[in-house]
Structure formats: structure tokens, C-alpha cells
Amino acid sequence: MTLESHVEDTVDQMRQNGFAVIEGLISEERLADAQRDAEALYEVSSIQKDGPRGRVYPRWCKGLFTKTRVFDDLYTIPRVLAVVEAVIGTRTDEHQKGVWGGAFQFASCMLKDVVPGEGPREFHQDDVLYPLERPHPPLAVNTLLALDEFKEETGATLVVPGSHTWLEPVSQNPDYVAVEMPAGSLLLLDGAIWHNSGTNTTQDQHRRALNAYYSARWLRPLGGPFLGLNTSELEDLPLELREII
């Protein structure tokens, strides 16, 4: 299957179901490097969360973009960017590129970890941050690159297929599916789909992920201008990354 066919198939799944999985997106070698680099950056939250065996402290790394450059290549994988552009909308002629800088922007990133014994979040929509009346065109694509295998028992992401087209408020008791996938795979979520992280019922297995969020170019990015970098730091980024910031 060609790259174009892969992209079309993923976009079709996004439009129909509100989510899609690309398995084996990165090599085993790149995955091992990402796992090692992520582990060095994780921070234990001071905020406890409820879980099946009591309260636990989650782990994450917020403000990731200002702390390290080791994941920069993972934000600009051509296959992923092609899907994001197709879902959010295309403005590809030269005049519109000059005015808008493209259809979408890289808006935020962080590391997440559903630790052993951690309970779920509430079901939610990522694009609720933008108070626009529904229905509206897709505003965002959120992605989770699995640094560990996503399994239901480790807190795999729970999604409600097709809910990205619904107009009613998010329910906390929907019919959902757990998205299980091997490490090195990528989950893409339409910003409007109902989803949350599941419960990690294990004693010692983590569910780590690199979370990258892309939004329509005309929206304010979640991470602020340049995701927290100053002008000189921005100029040192790879061209492919500068073009989507």
C-alpha cells in the first residue's frame, strides 16, 4: 500500500469513527530511544487520583516543548501530518500558505503515564476549549504515541465511536471501546470525540505515551505562542517543525 493509500484509509476512519490507529509507526530502535528519554523527564504529580486500590500519584511531563528537543522528529512524521491536514482542512495554494501558514499548527505536547492503580478521567472532548456552537468543522487532532503497549488492564484510551458527530453534551455512561495497540503505534483522535483514559488495574505495568496536539491554524495554540520558546530558540528548530508552529 502506498503512503497516499495509507493516509486516505486513516482519514476515512477518522471521519467515520472519530479515531484511528497507525500500528508500528516508529521503529523498535526509535521506540527504545523515546522510552529512555521519556523516563528521564517524567515528573510525579503532587495531585493524587483515585484508583481501584486507593489514591495514587500520576506521572507526566508538562511544558515538554521547552524542556527537550529529543522528540522533535516525532511531531513531524509526514504520514501523520498528512492525516492531520486532511482532517482539519487544506489550504495548500501558495497565496493561502502565505496568509495562514497552512491549515493547521502544532499546538501542544506533553508526556502522560497511567500509573499502576490509577483510575480513569471523565469522558470529555478536547475541542471543548474552543466555545463554538456544534456542529462545526474539525478543529483539532490529538495524538498519543504509545511508549508502552496499550492494554485495557493498563488503562488503554477509551473512545466512543462516532461521538465526534453528536450534538448532545458528553455522557459519563456511554458505550465505549478500549483502544489496544502495540508500543510504537499512534492513536489519532478527532477533537470532538468522547474519550478518556481507562483504569490501570495492574500492580506494576505503566501506560506511557507522548501526546501531541494539532489544531486549526486560526485558533490560539494550547501551548501559547511558539509553545513557550523565544525567537532565537525557534530559529534553531528543524524547518519541518518551524513550519507548523
C-alpha positions in Angstrom: 0.0 0.0 0.0 1.3 3.4 -0.9 1.7 6.3 1.5 -1.2 8.1 -0.1 -3.4 5.0 0.3 -2.4 4.7 4.0 -3.3 8.3 4.5 -6.6 8.0 2.8 -7.5 4.9 4.8 -6.7 6.6 8.1 -8.6 9.8 7.2 -11.6 7.7 6.3 -11.5 6.0 9.7 -11.2 9.4 11.4 -14.2 10.8 9.5 -16.4 7.8 10.1 -15.4 6.8 13.7 -13.6 9.9 15.1 -10.4 8.0 15.8 -7.8 5.8 14.0 -4.7 3.8 14.9 -1.5 3.6 12.9 0.4 0.5 14.2 4.1 0.3 14.0 4.6 3.9 13.2 8.1 4.1 14.5 10.9 1.6 14.5 11.9 -0.5 17.5 15.2 1.4 17.8 13.4 4.8 17.8 10.9 3.5 20.3 13.6 2.4 22.7 15.3 5.8 22.5 11.9 7.5 23.1 11.2 5.3 26.1 14.6 6.0 27.7 14.3 9.8 27.0 10.7 9.9 28.3 11.6 8.1 31.5 14.3 10.7 32.3 11.7 13.5 32.0 8.6 12.2 33.9 7.6 14.0 37.0 5.4 12.7 39.8 2.4 14.9 40.2 1.6 16.4 43.6 -2.1 15.8 42.9 -3.5 12.4 43.9 -6.0 10.5 41.8 -8.5 7.8 42.9 -7.9 4.3 41.7 -9.1 0.7 42.3 -6.7 0.2 45.2 -6.8 3.7 46.7 -5.2 7.0 45.8 -2.1 7.3 43.6 0.2 10.0 42.2 0.1 10.2 38.4 3.2 10.9 36.4 3.5 13.4 33.5 5.8 16.0 31.9 4.1 19.2 31.0 5.8 22.1 29.3 7.6 19.4 27.4 8.5 21.5 24.4 10.6 23.9 26.4 12.5 21.1 28.2 13.9 18.9 25.4 14.4 18.6 21.7 14.7 14.8 21.7 11.1 14.2 20.4 11.1 16.9 17.6 11.2 14.4 14.8 8.1 12.6 16.2 6.0 15.7 15.8 6.6 16.0 12.1 6.2 12.4 10.7 4.9 13.0 7.2 2.2 10.4 7.3 0.7 11.9 10.5 0.9 15.5 9.3 -0.9 14.4 6.0 -3.7 12.9 8.0 -4.0 16.0 10.3 -4.1 18.3 7.3 -6.8 16.3 5.6 -9.0 16.1 8.7 -8.7 19.7 9.8 -8.9 21.1 6.2 -6.5 22.0 3.4 -5.3 25.4 2.4 -2.5 24.4 0.0 -2.2 27.1 -2.7 0.7 29.5 -2.3 -1.4 32.6 -1.5 -3.2 30.9 1.4 0.0 29.4 2.7 1.5 32.9 2.8 -1.5 34.2 4.7 -2.3 31.3 7.0 1.0 29.4 7.2 -1.0 26.3 6.3 -4.3 24.7 7.6 -3.0 23.5 11.0 -0.5 24.1 13.7 1.4 22.1 16.3 -0.3 23.4 19.4 0.8 21.4 22.5 2.7 18.4 23.7 3.3 16.5 26.9 4.2 13.1 28.3 1.5 11.1 30.0 1.6 8.0 32.1 -1.4 6.0 33.5 0.4 4.5 36.5 -0.4 1.2 38.2 -3.6 1.6 40.3 -4.6 4.8 38.6 -8.4 5.4 37.9 -10.0 6.9 34.8 -10.7 10.5 34.0 -14.2 11.7 33.0 -15.2 11.3 29.4 -14.6 14.6 27.6 -14.0 16.3 24.2 -10.6 18.0 23.5 -12.1 20.8 21.4 -14.4 22.0 24.2 -11.7 24.5 24.9 -13.0 26.4 21.9 -16.6 27.6 22.6 -18.1 27.2 19.2 -21.6 26.0 18.6 -21.9 22.5 17.2 -21.8 21.2 14.6 -18.6 22.8 13.3 -15.8 21.6 11.1 -13.0 19.6 12.8 -10.8 21.9 14.9 -8.2 19.6 16.3 -6.5 16.2 16.1 -5.0 14.8 19.3 -2.4 12.0 19.1 -1.0 9.5 21.6 2.2 7.7 20.6 2.3 4.5 22.7 5.6 4.2 24.5 4.2 1.1 26.2 1.6 -1.4 24.9 -1.9 0.0 25.3 -4.0 -2.7 27.0 -7.4 -2.5 28.7 -5.9 -3.6 32.0 -3.2 -0.9 31.9 -5.6 2.0 31.1 -5.8 2.0 27.3 -7.7 5.0 26.0 -11.5 4.6 25.9 -13.3 6.0 23.0 -17.0 6.3 21.9 -17.0 5.6 18.2 -19.0 8.2 16.1 -19.5 10.6 19.0 -17.5 13.3 17.2 -20.7 13.9 15.2 -23.0 14.1 18.1 -24.5 17.4 19.4 -25.6 16.4 22.9 -23.4 17.0 26.0 -20.9 14.3 26.9 -22.3 11.5 29.0 -20.3 9.6 31.6 -22.0 6.3 30.9 -21.6 5.8 27.1 -20.9 2.6 25.2 -17.2 2.7 24.6 -14.3 0.6 23.2 -10.8 0.3 24.7 -8.1 1.1 22.1 -5.5 -1.6 22.5 -2.3 -1.3 20.4 1.4 -2.3 20.4 4.1 0.1 21.6 5.3 2.3 18.8 1.7 2.7 17.5 -0.2 6.0 17.2 -3.8 6.8 18.2 -5.3 9.8 16.5 -8.4 11.4 18.0 -10.8 13.9 16.4 -11.0 16.8 18.8 -14.8 16.2 19.2 -14.7 12.5 20.1 -15.8 11.5 23.6 -12.9 9.7 25.3 -10.9 9.2 28.4 -8.0 7.2 29.8 -9.0 3.8 31.3 -8.2 2.3 34.7 -4.8 0.7 35.2 -5.7 -2.4 37.3 -2.1 -3.8 37.2 0.4 -3.9 40.0 3.5 -2.9 38.0 2.7 -2.0 34.4 2.8 1.6 33.2 0.9 3.1 30.1 3.2 5.8 28.9 2.5 8.0 25.9 3.8 11.0 24.0 0.9 13.3 23.5 1.0 15.8 20.6 -2.0 18.1 19.8 -2.6 19.8 16.5 -5.3 22.4 15.9 -6.6 24.7 13.1 -4.1 27.4 12.3 -6.5 30.3 13.2 -7.0 29.1 16.8 -4.8 30.1 19.7 -2.4 27.2 20.4 -2.8 25.5 23.7 0.9 25.9 24.5 0.9 29.6 23.8 3.0 31.4 21.1 5.8 29.2 19.8 4.9 26.7 22.6 7.0 28.6 25.1 10.2 29.1 23.0 11.7 32.5 22.4 12.6 33.7 18.8 16.2 32.6 18.9 15.2 29.1 20.2 12.6 28.9 17.5 15.1 29.6 14.8 17.2 26.6 15.9 14.3 24.1 15.3 14.2 21.9 12.2 12.4 23.6 9.3 9.7 20.9 9.2 8.8 21.8 12.8 9.1 25.6 12.4 6.6 25.4 9.6 3.8 24.1 11.8 4.4 26.4 14.8 
